[in-house]
Amino acid sequence: MRHKILVVDDEAENRSFLKGILEREGFSVAAAQEAREALASAGESSPDLILSDVAMPGMTGVELCRRLKADARTARIPVILMSGAHKDEKDQAEGIDQGADDYLLKPFTPRLMLAKINGVLRRFAAPDEFRDVLKDMGLTLDVQARTVKSGKKRLALTRKEFDLLTTFLRKRGRVLSHMFLLETVWGYDPAVYNDPHTVESHISSLRRKLGPKVSKLIVNVPGVGYRFENK
């Protein structure tokens, strides 16, 4: 499952350029042209990382970072700021002070950008992201073998049901929007396809197969998506 990156830049050419580089590296990419749009998108779609320009009209990238880190829904999303105008040490220090996890000075090479992104993602990855076997509530999910057992009984899950369950177990306690699940599990572009019924029908089937004890942990968050409860 691909990491999702939200690119924030007021210049369409820059957004397109960065999106192209990131998608070629296997990332799922969303884009916002200003900070307020990015705030709404981050709250709804739970990106794994935000890459934001600093100098933008209305709200700067530094202020965007401060607001993201002050909101419980988005506080744990890592942010990398990038700037060609604000390059002094004091500018970089201000960004870091407001919660930025790294700072890119323009112009930068794609190689450096990707190295910083991958480095930040490694630092923020939960331990479960590196595990091949996930266990919870009597379930044993082997990511590599793509098998799931409830106790000693093997469950017959479809490919998408398995990927849904893997995503829930790896992101326990987080609210996952329909958009996030469609992008992460199905690989759909939400600008092209964003029908929550696809997610709802698969989760309904998954709940039946998991049984009442585990299925009750998949909680519907009205108007947003789903959360797999921590015990």
N, CA, C and O of each residue as an XYZ file, in Angstrom:
924
protein
N       0.837     -1.193      0.000
C       0.000      0.000      0.000
C       0.873      1.245      0.000
O       1.832      1.342      0.765
N       0.534      2.192     -0.863
C       1.382      3.354     -1.081
C       1.189      4.412      0.002
O       0.102      4.572      0.559
N       2.287      5.136      0.285
C       2.165      6.307      1.136
C       1.493      7.420      0.342
O       1.708      7.564     -0.862
N       0.681      8.196      1.034
C      -0.006      9.317      0.393
C       0.630     10.627      0.831
O       0.831     10.865      2.022
N       0.944     11.473     -0.144
C       1.557     12.763      0.132
C       0.644     13.879     -0.370
O       0.127     13.822     -1.486
N       0.458     14.889      0.470
C      -0.309     16.072      0.092
C       0.682     17.178     -0.263
O       1.457     17.618      0.586
N       0.657     17.623     -1.512
C       1.522     18.695     -1.994
C       0.742     20.009     -1.960
O      -0.362     20.097     -2.496
N       1.324     21.028     -1.325
C       0.649     22.325     -1.190
C       1.525     23.399     -1.831
O       2.632     23.665     -1.363
N       1.031     24.004     -2.887
C       1.788     25.056     -3.577
C       0.799     25.886     -4.387
O      -0.084     25.331     -5.041
N       0.940     27.216     -4.349
C      -0.012     28.071     -5.055
C       0.269     28.130     -6.561
O      -0.547     28.669     -7.309
N       1.398     27.591     -7.021
C       1.709     27.609     -8.448
C       1.415     26.253     -9.074
O       1.991     25.236     -8.684
N       0.508     26.251    -10.054
C       0.067     25.009    -10.684
C       1.222     24.241    -11.319
O       1.245     23.010    -11.280
N       2.175     24.956    -11.900
C       3.316     24.296    -12.542
C       4.149     23.525    -11.521
O       4.605     22.414    -11.795
N       4.342     24.116    -10.349
C       5.104     23.440     -9.297
C       4.368     22.203     -8.796
O       4.974     21.152     -8.587
N       3.048     22.338     -8.602
C       2.271     21.189     -8.134
C       2.362     20.036     -9.122
O       2.557     18.884     -8.733
N       2.221     20.354    -10.398
C       2.278     19.318    -11.430
C       3.652     18.659    -11.477
O       3.756     17.440    -11.619
N       4.704     19.464    -11.359
C       6.071     18.939    -11.401
C       6.334     17.985    -10.237
O       6.839     16.880    -10.433
N       5.989     18.420     -9.029
C       6.214     17.588     -7.843
C       5.349     16.338     -7.880
O       5.806     15.250     -7.528
N       4.108     16.489     -8.301
C       3.194     15.347     -8.390
C       3.764     14.283     -9.330
O       3.712     13.091     -9.029
N       4.309     14.723    -10.474
C       4.865     13.781    -11.427
C       6.032     12.995    -10.858
O       6.121     11.782    -11.045
N       6.932     13.690    -10.161
C       8.095     13.022     -9.560
C       7.650     12.003     -8.514
O       8.126     10.867     -8.500
N       6.745     12.412     -7.648
C       6.309     11.550     -6.551
C       5.543     10.338     -7.057
O       5.730      9.232     -6.548
N       4.687     10.529     -8.044
C       3.915      9.402     -8.575
C       4.815      8.397     -9.278
O       4.558      7.194     -9.227
N       5.867      8.876     -9.935
C       6.813      7.950    -10.568
C       7.556      7.109     -9.541
O       8.032      6.015     -9.845
N       7.654      7.632     -8.313
C       8.301      6.888     -7.230
C       7.323      6.000     -6.469
O       7.699      5.365     -5.483
N       6.071      5.952     -6.920
C       5.099      5.048     -6.321
C       4.241      5.641     -5.235
O       3.479      4.918     -4.593
N       4.342      6.953     -5.007
C       3.501      7.592     -3.994
C       2.123      7.907     -4.574
O       1.971      8.130     -5.775
N       1.123      7.920     -3.690
C      -0.182      8.464     -4.023
C      -0.125      9.950     -3.679
O       0.330     10.316     -2.595
N      -0.583     10.810     -4.589
C      -0.402     12.248     -4.400
C      -1.726     12.997     -4.507
O      -2.491     12.804     -5.452
N      -1.978     13.849     -3.525
C      -3.076     14.810     -3.591
C      -2.453     16.195     -3.622
O      -1.301     16.365     -3.224
N      -3.196     17.181     -4.087
C      -2.630     18.522     -4.205
C      -3.621     19.572     -3.730
O      -4.835     19.414     -3.863
N      -3.078     20.645     -3.173
C      -3.881     21.797     -2.749
C      -3.152     23.056     -3.189
O      -1.923     23.112     -3.145
N      -3.909     24.074     -3.615
C      -3.268     25.280     -4.120
C      -3.142     26.376     -3.073
O      -2.535     27.415     -3.335
N      -3.700     26.161     -1.906
C      -3.521     27.133     -0.821
C      -3.725     26.446      0.517
O      -4.265     25.342      0.597
N      -3.276     27.132      1.575
C      -3.189     26.505      2.888
C      -4.542     26.098      3.463
O      -4.644     25.037      4.078
N      -5.571     26.900      3.284
C      -6.879     26.560      3.854
C      -7.443     25.304      3.203
O      -8.055     24.472      3.873
N      -7.239     25.172      1.919
C      -7.648     23.949      1.230
C      -6.874     22.747      1.775
O      -7.427     21.659      1.934
N      -5.592     22.960      2.056
C      -4.759     21.884      2.601
C      -5.226     21.459      3.990
O      -5.212     20.270      4.307
N      -5.638     22.416      4.822
C      -6.135     22.094      6.159
C      -7.355     21.187      6.079
O      -7.454     20.204      6.814
N      -8.276     21.514      5.194
C      -9.482     20.706      5.033
C      -9.137     19.333      4.487
O      -9.666     18.326      4.958
N      -8.256     19.284      3.500
C      -7.881     18.014      2.884
C      -7.172     17.109      3.880
O      -7.425     15.904      3.916
N      -6.287     17.680      4.685
C      -5.542     16.875      5.663
C      -6.470     16.256      6.691
O      -6.282     15.107      7.092
N      -7.476     17.015      7.122
C      -8.420     16.492      8.096
C      -9.299     15.389      7.546
O      -9.720     14.498      8.283
N      -9.579     15.444      6.248
C     -10.485     14.475      5.634
C      -9.783     13.217      5.139
O     -10.320     12.115      5.260
N      -8.575     13.377      4.579
C      -7.970     12.247      3.866
C      -6.725     11.654      4.519
O      -6.143     10.712      3.982
N      -6.305     12.186      5.666
C      -5.204     11.607      6.445
C      -3.964     11.259      5.617
O      -3.588     10.088      5.550
N      -3.317     12.251      4.983
C      -2.097     11.938      4.240
C      -0.996     11.460      5.187
O      -1.032     11.741      6.385
N      -0.030     10.743      4.646
C       1.094     10.268      5.456
C       2.150     11.342      5.626
O       2.964     11.271      6.546
N       2.148     12.343      4.742
C       3.125     13.440      4.823
C       2.585     14.620      4.017
O       1.891     14.439      3.017
N       2.917     15.832      4.471
C       2.540     17.052      3.752
C       3.807     17.775      3.320
O       4.693     18.039      4.133
N       3.880     18.090      2.039
C       4.998     18.839      1.459
C       4.462     20.192      1.043
O       3.692     20.288      0.088
N       4.867     21.253      1.760
C       4.243     22.558      1.549
C       5.249     23.652      1.263
O       6.303     23.739      1.895
N       4.899     24.490      0.292
C       5.656     25.711      0.047
C       5.440     26.658      1.231
O       4.425     26.573      1.923
N       6.392     27.552      1.458
C       6.271     28.518      2.549
C       5.545     29.779      2.080
O       4.577     30.209      2.708
N       6.008     30.369      0.985
C       5.475     31.651      0.525
C       4.222     31.441     -0.321
O       4.300     31.159     -1.516
N       3.066     31.584      0.329
C       1.788     31.463     -0.365
C       0.884     32.609      0.064
O       0.973     33.069      1.202
N       0.014     33.079     -0.829
C      -0.903     34.165     -0.453
C      -1.919     33.692      0.580
O      -2.310     32.525      0.596
N      -2.332     34.598      1.427
C      -3.336     34.259      2.445
C      -2.702     33.713      3.700
O      -2.508     34.441      4.674
N      -2.380     32.439      3.683
C      -1.759     31.782      4.830
C      -0.453     31.144      4.385
O      -0.429     30.408      3.398
N       0.624     31.416      5.096
C       1.921     30.858      4.711
C       2.017     29.383      5.092
O       1.205     28.871      5.863
N       3.012     28.719      4.543
C       3.256     27.329      4.897
C       3.620     27.163      6.360
O       3.302     26.140      6.966
N       4.283     28.156      6.933
C       4.653     28.089      8.354
C       3.399     28.121      9.224
O       3.283     27.354     10.179
N       2.461     29.011      8.893
C       1.202     29.085      9.645
C       0.382     27.815      9.436
O      -0.256     27.325     10.367
N       0.399     27.285      8.221
C      -0.274     26.012      7.955
C       0.285     24.919      8.854
O      -0.467     24.140      9.441
N       1.596     24.868      8.957
C       2.233     23.864      9.804
C       1.807     24.037     11.260
O       1.489     23.058     11.934
N       1.799     25.263     11.741
C       1.405     25.520     13.134
C      -0.009     25.032     13.396
O      -0.272     24.419     14.430
N      -0.922     25.298     12.467
C      -2.323     24.899     12.654
C      -2.480     23.380     12.568
O      -3.271     22.794     13.308
N      -1.746     22.756     11.687
C      -1.805     21.290     11.590
C      -1.370     20.640     12.895
O      -2.005     19.699     13.370
N      -0.289     21.143     13.469
C       0.252     20.553     14.692
C      -0.607     20.865     15.916
O      -0.509     20.181     16.935
N      -1.445     21.895     15.818
C      -2.319     22.267     16.942
C      -3.634     21.497     16.928
O      -4.375     21.528     17.910
N      -3.932     20.812     15.840
C      -5.186     20.066     15.685
C      -4.921     18.585     15.963
O      -4.049     17.982     15.337
N      -5.664     18.003     16.892
C      -5.439     16.604     17.273
C      -5.601     15.653     16.092
O      -4.970     14.596     16.058
N      -6.444     16.020     15.121
C      -6.673     15.141     13.969
C      -5.460     15.065     13.052
O      -5.246     14.055     12.383
N      -4.664     16.137     13.022
C      -3.566     16.216     12.060
C      -2.194     16.393     12.700
O      -1.189     16.523     12.001
N      -2.154     16.397     14.037
C      -0.908     16.719     14.744
C       0.228     15.758     14.429
O       1.395     16.149     14.459
N      -0.102     14.495     14.123
C       0.947     13.505     13.901
C       1.335     13.360     12.426
O       2.145     12.500     12.079
N       0.763     14.193     11.568
C       1.147     14.140     10.155
C       2.448     14.921      9.979
O       2.480     16.114     10.281
N       3.518     14.291      9.502
C       4.771     15.025      9.313
C       4.659     16.056      8.202
O       3.933     15.863      7.227
N       5.393     17.160      8.365
C       5.354     18.268      7.404
C       6.775     18.623      6.983
O       7.656     18.802      7.824
N       6.986     18.723      5.680
C       8.244     19.243      5.142
C       7.933     20.557      4.435
O       7.110     20.602      3.520
N       8.598     21.624      4.869
C       8.430     22.926      4.238
C       9.487     23.109      3.156
O      10.589     22.570      3.260
N       9.148     23.876      2.113
C      10.107     24.158      1.041
C       9.986     25.629      0.663
O       8.886     26.181      0.610
N      11.133     26.258      0.401
C      11.097     27.678      0.086
C      12.339     28.102     -0.687
O      13.449     27.633     -0.436
N      12.110     29.013     -1.644
C      13.214     29.631     -2.358
C      13.427     31.060     -1.904
O      14.489     31.639     -2.136
N      12.414     31.636     -1.251
C      12.495     33.029     -0.797
C      12.950     33.118      0.652
O      13.700     34.020      1.022
N      12.491     32.176      1.470
C      12.797     32.201      2.909
C      13.870     31.150      3.194
O      13.565     30.030      3.603
N      15.132     31.529      2.971
C      16.230     30.564      3.024
C      17.204     30.825      4.170
O      18.102     30.021      4.417
N      17.029     31.955      4.874
C      17.939     32.273      5.965
C      17.772     31.284      7.110
O      16.758     30.594      7.215
N      18.783     31.232      7.958
C      18.737     30.344      9.122
C      17.539     30.649     10.007
O      16.908     29.737     10.542
N      17.222     31.946     10.165
C      16.092     32.314     11.033
C      14.760     31.847     10.428
O      13.836     31.486     11.156
N      14.670     31.856      9.087
C      13.450     31.374      8.435
C      13.277     29.876      8.652
O      12.181     29.406      8.957
N      14.362     29.137      8.492
C      14.304     27.696      8.701
C      14.001     27.382     10.163
O      13.233     26.468     10.463
N      14.614     28.150     11.075
C      14.380     27.934     12.505
C      12.920     28.189     12.863
O      12.339     27.469     13.676
N      12.328     29.220     12.252
C      10.920     29.511     12.529
C      10.033     28.354     12.084
O       9.108     27.961     12.794
N      10.324     27.809     10.899
C       9.549     26.670     10.413
C       9.652     25.470     11.337
O       8.649     24.828     11.648
N      10.862     25.172     11.771
C      11.065     24.043     12.688
C      10.378     24.310     14.021
O       9.779     23.409     14.608
N      10.466     25.552     14.500
C       9.823     25.912     15.771
C       8.312     25.725     15.713
O       7.689     25.404     16.725
N       7.718     25.923     14.535
C       6.270     25.773     14.382
C       5.864     24.333     14.092
O       4.690     24.061     13.839
N       6.821     23.408     14.128
C       6.478     21.989     14.025
C       6.915     21.296     12.759
O       6.666     20.100     12.608
N       7.568     22.010     11.822
C       8.020     21.360     10.594
C       9.041     20.270     10.927
O       9.854     20.421     11.839
N       8.986     19.190     10.185
C       9.879     18.061     10.437
C      11.114     18.074      9.556
O      12.062     17.327      9.800
N      11.110     18.916      8.536
C      12.295     19.133      7.709
C      12.044     20.358      6.852
O      10.920     20.855      6.774
N      13.107     20.844      6.205
C      13.028     22.083      5.432
C      13.857     21.911      4.166
O      15.029     21.541      4.238
N      13.258     22.178      3.006
C      13.940     22.068      1.721
C      14.164     23.454      1.135
O      13.226     24.244      1.035
N      15.396     23.754      0.747
C      15.708     25.029      0.128
C      15.687     24.882     -1.382
O      16.359     24.013     -1.937
N      14.905     25.742     -2.056
C      14.836     25.723     -3.507
C      16.024     26.493     -4.095
O      16.473     27.474     -3.501
N      16.534     26.065     -5.244
C      16.129     24.854     -5.978
C      16.746     23.605     -5.353
O      17.871     23.642     -4.855
N      16.008     22.510     -5.383
C      16.528     21.242     -4.870
C      16.354     20.174     -5.936
O      15.520     20.306     -6.832
N      17.135     19.130     -5.833
C      17.038     18.041     -6.807
C      15.953     17.066     -6.375
O      15.675     16.947     -5.182
N      15.332     16.365     -7.325
C      14.366     15.332     -6.958
C      14.970     14.302     -6.003
O      14.288     13.807     -5.106
N      16.244     13.983     -6.198
C      16.894     12.989     -5.338
C      16.927     13.445     -3.885
O      16.655     12.653     -2.982
N      17.257     14.716     -3.649
C      17.296     15.227     -2.280
C      15.898     15.257     -1.684
O      15.707     14.874     -0.529
N      14.914     15.711     -2.463
C      13.538     15.753     -1.961
C      13.069     14.360     -1.548
O      12.502     14.188     -0.469
N      13.303     13.376     -2.399
C      12.858     12.011     -2.104
C      13.585     11.447     -0.889
O      12.995     10.720     -0.090
N      14.872     11.784     -0.751
C      15.630     11.309      0.411
C      15.052     11.884      1.702
O      14.930     11.177      2.703
N      14.699     13.165      1.677
C      14.129     13.790      2.878
C      12.745     13.220      3.182
O      12.418     12.962      4.340
N      11.938     13.027      2.150
C      10.599     12.460      2.352
C      10.691     11.062      2.945
O      10.010     10.753      3.922
N      11.524     10.224      2.361
C      11.650      8.849      2.861
C      12.230      8.822      4.271
O      11.847      7.983      5.087
N      13.154      9.739      4.559
C      13.726      9.801      5.899
C      12.685     10.176      6.939
O      12.630      9.573      8.010
N      11.854     11.175      6.628
C      10.799     11.593      7.565
C       9.766     10.484      7.733
O       9.324     10.221      8.851
N       9.378      9.832      6.645
C       8.399      8.744      6.735
C       8.925      7.609      7.612
O       8.168      7.016      8.381
N      10.214      7.308      7.501
C      10.788      6.250      8.353
C      10.729      6.648      9.821
O      10.442      5.815     10.682
N      10.998      7.914     10.110
C      10.985      8.365     11.503
C       9.581      8.310     12.092
O       9.413      8.025     13.278
N       8.576      8.581     11.270
C       7.210      8.661     11.770
C       6.456      7.348     11.683
O       5.385      7.211     12.273
N       6.997      6.383     10.960
C       6.277      5.117     10.792
C       6.095      4.436     12.135
O       7.037      4.327     12.920
N       4.863      3.974     12.397
C       4.599      3.201     13.608
C       5.279      1.843     13.479
O       5.491      1.373     12.361
N       5.625      1.203     14.586
C       6.257     -0.115     14.508
C       5.475     -1.102     13.654
O       6.074     -1.928     12.964
N       4.148     -1.032     13.688
C       3.340     -1.974     12.911
C       3.591     -1.858     11.415
O       3.372     -2.814     10.672
N       4.057     -0.676     10.965
C       4.293     -0.508      9.531
C       5.414     -1.416      9.035
O       5.493     -1.721      7.845
N       6.281     -1.847      9.954
C       7.413     -2.682      9.559
C       7.178     -4.154      9.840
O       8.029     -4.985      9.521
N       6.044     -4.492     10.428
C       5.802     -5.879     10.814
C       5.121     -6.646      9.694
O       4.255     -6.129      8.987
N       5.544     -7.904      9.557
C       4.924     -8.784      8.563
C       3.750     -9.553      9.147
O       2.912    -10.071      8.409
N       3.687     -9.628     10.473
C       2.591    -10.327     11.139
C       1.937     -9.374     12.128
O       2.602     -8.833     13.013
N       0.636     -9.171     11.976
C      -0.129     -8.278     12.840
C      -1.092     -9.101     13.677
O      -1.756    -10.004     13.167
N      -1.165     -8.783     14.970
C      -2.032     -9.545     15.864
C      -2.884     -8.603     16.699
O      -2.409     -7.586     17.205
N      -4.161     -8.967     16.831
C      -5.076     -8.195     17.671
C      -6.374     -8.974     17.826
O      -6.844     -9.599     16.875
N      -6.955     -8.937     19.024
C      -8.267     -9.522     19.299
C      -8.401    -10.961     18.783
O      -9.448    -11.343     18.261
N      -7.344    -11.745     18.934
C      -7.392    -13.134     18.503
C      -7.132    -13.331     17.027
O      -7.113    -14.465     16.548
N      -6.928    -12.229     16.286
C      -6.615    -12.321     14.862
C      -5.108    -12.398     14.660
O      -4.344    -11.746     15.372
N      -4.690    -13.189     13.696
C      -3.296    -13.217     13.267
C      -3.271    -13.000     11.764
O      -3.747    -13.835     10.995
N      -2.709    -11.867     11.355
C      -2.682    -11.508      9.940
C      -1.235    -11.543      9.462
O      -0.398    -10.784      9.952
N      -0.943    -12.415      8.514
C       0.388    -12.529      7.925
C       0.390    -11.742      6.621
O      -0.219    -12.155      5.634
N       1.083    -10.601      6.627
C       1.038     -9.691      5.483
C       1.656    -10.319      4.244
O       1.113    -10.184      3.147
N       2.787    -11.005      4.403
C       3.475    -11.585      3.254
C       2.710    -12.772      2.674
O       2.576    -12.895      1.457
N       2.216    -13.632      3.537
C       1.478    -14.816      3.066
C       0.032    -14.483      2.704
O      -0.652    -15.278      2.060
N      -0.427    -13.302      3.122
C      -1.796    -12.847      2.871
C      -2.810    -13.847      3.431
O      -3.749    -14.256      2.749
N      -2.595    -14.223      4.680
C      -3.519    -15.116      5.375
C      -3.984    -14.465      6.664
O      -3.257    -13.680      7.273
N      -5.214    -14.799      7.079
C      -5.781    -14.304      8.330
C      -6.386    -15.469      9.084
O      -7.125    -16.274      8.518
N      -6.064    -15.554     10.384
C      -6.652    -16.578     11.236
C      -7.341    -15.924     12.417
O      -6.836    -14.963     12.997
N      -8.487    -16.452     12.760
C      -9.181    -16.068     13.977
C      -9.045    -17.251     14.917
O      -9.724    -18.266     14.763
N      -8.151    -17.107     15.901
C      -7.767    -18.279     16.691
C      -7.010    -19.240     15.785
O      -5.969    -18.886     15.233
N      -7.531    -20.451     15.631
C      -6.901    -21.427     14.738
C      -7.641    -21.548     13.407
O      -7.220    -22.279     12.510
N      -8.754    -20.816     13.298
C      -9.565    -20.904     12.086
C      -9.104    -19.890     11.048
O      -8.977    -18.701     11.340
N      -8.858    -20.366      9.843
C      -8.446    -19.477      8.754
C      -9.669    -18.826      8.116
O     -10.651    -19.499      7.801
N      -9.599    -17.510      7.929
C     -10.701    -16.768      7.333
C     -10.478    -16.588      5.834
O      -9.369    -16.284      5.394
N     -11.524    -16.775      5.071
C     -11.441    -16.626      3.610
C     -11.827    -15.204      3.228
O     -13.001    -14.915      2.994
N     -10.837    -14.315      3.165
C     -11.088    -12.927      2.800
C     -10.726    -12.693      1.341
O      -9.796    -13.303      0.811
N     -11.474    -11.801      0.702
C     -11.102    -11.390     -0.642
C      -9.867    -10.496     -0.555
O      -9.449    -10.097      0.532
N      -9.294    -10.191     -1.711
C      -8.098     -9.353     -1.747
C      -8.349     -7.989     -1.090
O      -7.534     -7.531     -0.288
N      -9.456     -7.345     -1.421
C      -9.743     -6.019     -0.878
C     -10.094     -6.088      0.606
O      -9.736     -5.189      1.367
N     -10.786     -7.137      1.023
C     -11.087     -7.298      2.450
C      -9.798     -7.451      3.243
O      -9.656     -6.884      4.326
N      -8.856     -8.222      2.697
C      -7.569     -8.398      3.368
C      -6.833     -7.058      3.478
O      -6.295     -6.726      4.534
N      -6.814     -6.295      2.387
C      -6.123     -5.004      2.402
C      -6.799     -4.014      3.343
O      -6.123     -3.217      3.994
N      -8.124     -4.060      3.419
C      -8.842     -3.205      4.370
C      -8.449     -3.537      5.810
O      -8.143     -2.648      6.604
N      -8.464     -4.819      6.128
C      -8.137     -5.238      7.483
C      -6.689     -4.877      7.832
O      -6.408     -4.438      8.948
N      -5.775     -5.063      6.879
C      -4.376     -4.692      7.100
C      -4.264     -3.201      7.399
O      -3.544     -2.801      8.313
N      -4.969     -2.386      6.636
C      -4.933     -0.939      6.842
C      -5.488     -0.563      8.212
O      -4.914      0.281      8.900
N      -6.596     -1.178      8.613
C      -7.187     -0.896      9.921
C      -6.233     -1.276     11.060
O      -6.075     -0.523     12.021
N      -5.602     -2.446     10.947
C      -4.719     -2.889     12.021
C      -3.466     -2.022     12.114
O      -2.946     -1.782     13.204
N      -2.994     -1.560     10.973
C      -1.790     -0.725     10.982
C      -2.077      0.699     11.424
O      -1.164      1.418     11.830
N      -3.318      1.108     11.353
C      -3.671      2.487     11.716
C      -4.753      2.489     12.788
O      -5.699      3.273     12.733
N      -4.597      1.598     13.764
C      -5.560      1.512     14.866
C      -5.768      2.877     15.513
O      -4.820      3.626     15.749
N      -7.032      3.178     15.794
C      -7.348      4.406     16.509
C      -7.480      5.637     15.644
O      -7.986      6.660     16.106
N      -7.031      5.567     14.377
C      -7.131      6.719     13.488
C      -8.424      6.656     12.683
O      -8.842      5.583     12.246
N      -9.051      7.807     12.491
C     -10.230      7.870     11.633
C      -9.750      7.877     10.177
O      -8.991      8.754      9.765
N     -10.207      6.883      9.409
C      -9.822      6.756      8.008
C     -11.023      7.118      7.140
O     -12.054      6.446      7.185
N     -10.890      8.162      6.366
C     -12.012      8.618      5.546
C     -12.253      7.674      4.376
O     -11.386      6.884      4.003
N     -13.463      7.776      3.802
C     -13.762      6.997      2.603
C     -12.741      7.303      1.508
O     -12.278      6.404      0.806
N     -12.398      8.590      1.374
C     -11.447      8.998      0.342
C     -10.091      8.336      0.560
O      -9.479      7.830     -0.381
N      -9.625      8.343      1.818
C      -8.332      7.721      2.131
C      -8.344      6.241      1.784
O      -7.391      5.737      1.189
N      -9.409      5.540      2.147
C      -9.495      4.108      1.886
C      -9.580      3.813      0.391
O      -8.974      2.855     -0.089
N     -10.329      4.629     -0.345
C     -10.424      4.423     -1.791
C      -9.071      4.626     -2.463
O      -8.727      3.907     -3.401
N      -8.306      5.603     -1.986
C      -6.981      5.845     -2.560
C      -5.983      4.783     -2.142
O      -5.200      4.308     -2.965
N      -6.001      4.401     -0.853
C      -4.986      3.516     -0.309
C      -5.221      2.061     -0.674
O      -4.290      1.364     -1.079
N      -6.453      1.597     -0.536
C      -6.765      0.187     -0.758
C      -7.078     -0.100     -2.226
O      -6.643     -1.110     -2.779
N      -7.843      0.809     -2.851
C      -8.257      0.574     -4.241
C      -7.334      1.249     -5.259
O      -7.276      0.840     -6.418
N      -6.612      2.287     -4.818
C      -5.753      3.020     -5.742
C      -6.504      3.969     -6.650
O      -5.988      4.366     -7.695
N      -7.740      4.347     -6.260
C      -8.534      5.242     -7.085
C      -8.104      6.706     -6.909
O      -7.660      7.107     -5.833
N      -8.241      7.476     -7.959
C      -8.069      8.917     -7.889
C      -9.425      9.504     -7.480
O     -10.396      9.359     -8.222
N      -9.514     10.165     -6.312
C     -10.813     10.667     -5.843
C     -11.435     11.706     -6.757
O     -12.642     11.940     -6.700
N     -10.621     12.334     -7.603
C     -11.183     13.287     -8.554
C     -11.965     12.571     -9.651
O     -12.800     13.171    -10.328
N     -11.683     11.288     -9.816
C     -12.343     10.495    -10.851
C     -13.431      9.615    -10.264
O     -14.510      9.472    -10.840
N     -13.130      9.014     -9.086
C     -14.092      8.092     -8.462
C     -14.038      8.265     -6.953
O     -12.979      8.120     -6.343
N     -15.176      8.575     -6.354
C     -15.205      8.802     -4.908
C     -16.547      8.361     -4.326
O     -17.196      9.123     -3.608
N     -16.964      7.124     -4.637
C     -18.245      6.597     -4.176
C     -18.042      5.818     -2.873
O     -17.452      4.738     -2.896
N     -18.518      6.342     -1.737
C     -18.315      5.657     -0.453
C     -18.993      4.295     -0.377
O     -18.644      3.479      0.476
N     -19.961      4.038     -1.261
C     -20.664      2.747     -1.229
C     -19.700      1.586     -1.471
O     -19.899      0.494     -0.939
N     -18.667      1.817     -2.265
C     -17.668      0.770     -2.510
C     -17.028      0.332     -1.199
O     -16.889     -0.861     -0.927
N     -16.641      1.318     -0.390
C     -16.029      1.016      0.909
C     -17.056      0.369      1.837
O     -16.758     -0.628      2.495
N     -18.239      0.922      1.889
C     -19.271      0.431      2.808
C     -19.616     -1.032      2.554
O     -19.750     -1.813      3.497
N     -19.760     -1.404      1.289
C     -20.142     -2.784      0.969
C     -19.034     -3.769      1.345
O     -19.318     -4.863      1.833
N     -17.785     -3.390      1.123
C     -16.673     -4.276      1.471
C     -16.519     -4.402      2.993
O     -16.214     -5.482      3.499
N     -16.727     -3.312      3.711
C     -16.629     -3.373      5.171
C     -17.768     -4.208      5.750
O     -17.567     -4.946      6.715
N     -18.944     -4.100      5.177
C     -20.069     -4.928      5.621
C     -19.736     -6.412      5.477
O     -19.997     -7.201      6.385
N     -19.164     -6.786      4.343
C     -18.774     -8.177      4.122
C     -17.655     -8.585      5.074
O     -17.671     -9.690      5.615
N     -16.686     -7.699      5.279
C     -15.573     -7.994      6.187
C     -16.078     -8.212      7.608
O     -15.617     -9.125      8.294
N     -17.007     -7.395      8.052
C     -17.563     -7.541      9.403
C     -18.218     -8.909      9.587
O     -18.041     -9.547     10.624
N     -18.968     -9.357      8.591
C     -19.627    -10.668      8.697
C     -18.603    -11.786      8.868
O     -18.821    -12.717      9.643
N     -17.504    -11.699      8.157
C     -16.488    -12.748      8.217
C     -15.677    -12.702      9.508
O     -15.201    -13.735      9.980
N     -15.518    -11.504     10.083
C     -14.731    -11.376     11.309
C     -15.484    -11.844     12.539
O     -14.869    -12.239     13.530
N     -16.813    -11.805     12.487
C     -17.605    -12.198     13.643
C     -17.874    -11.020     14.556
O     -17.217     -9.984     14.442
N     -18.836    -11.162     15.469
C     -19.313    -10.030     16.280
C     -18.260     -9.423     17.202
O     -18.255     -8.211     17.412
N     -17.364    -10.247     17.758
C     -16.392     -9.743     18.738
C     -15.437     -8.737     18.112
O     -15.161     -7.690     18.698
N     -14.930     -9.056     16.915
C     -13.960     -8.179     16.260
C     -14.651     -7.112     15.420
O     -14.191     -5.971     15.373
N     -15.745     -7.466     14.758
C     -16.396     -6.523     13.845
C     -16.888     -5.272     14.565
O     -16.965     -4.201     13.965
N     -17.223     -5.404     15.859
C     -17.704     -4.222     16.583
C     -16.607     -3.179     16.788
O     -16.891     -2.032     17.131
N     -15.330     -3.591     16.573
C     -14.227     -2.643     16.706
C     -14.091     -1.739     15.482
O     -13.429     -0.703     15.543
N     -14.721     -2.132     14.366
C     -14.723     -1.276     13.179
C     -15.896     -0.314     13.336
O     -17.046     -0.665     13.072
N     -15.588      0.885     13.763
C     -16.619      1.853     14.147
C     -16.862      2.837     13.011
O     -15.925      3.405     12.450
N     -18.135      3.030     12.681
C     -18.512      4.018     11.672
C     -18.470      5.413     12.286
O     -19.082      5.656     13.327
N     -17.751      6.328     11.644
C     -17.717      7.728     12.057
C     -18.574      8.493     11.049
O     -18.111      8.778      9.944
N     -19.820      8.832     11.408
C     -20.773      9.397     10.449
C     -20.225     10.578      9.666
O     -19.660     11.512     10.235
N     -20.400     10.522      8.363
C     -19.993     11.600      7.487
C     -18.510     11.672      7.205
O     -18.061     12.540      6.456
N     -17.737     10.763      7.802
C     -16.278     10.808      7.623
C     -15.738      9.490      7.088
O     -15.204      9.437      5.981
N     -15.879      8.423      7.879
C     -15.317      7.138      7.475
C     -15.391      6.120      8.595
O     -16.455      5.910      9.177
N     -14.260      5.483      8.903
C     -14.243      4.404      9.883
C     -12.992      4.489     10.758
O     -11.979      5.079     10.381
N     -13.100      3.880     11.934
C     -11.973      3.789     12.854
C     -11.946      2.385     13.435
O     -12.985      1.867     13.844
N     -10.765      1.758     13.478
C     -10.602      0.488     14.165
C     -10.163      0.808     15.586
O      -9.059      1.306     15.805
N     -11.034      0.519     16.553
C     -10.793      0.917     17.936
C      -9.576      0.224     18.531
O      -9.346     -0.961     18.293
N      -8.802      0.972     19.304
C      -7.790      0.353     20.144
C      -8.491     -0.327     21.306
O      -9.494      0.173     21.816
N      -7.963     -1.466     21.723
C      -8.598     -2.181     22.833
C      -8.507     -1.356     24.105
O      -8.985     -1.786     25.155
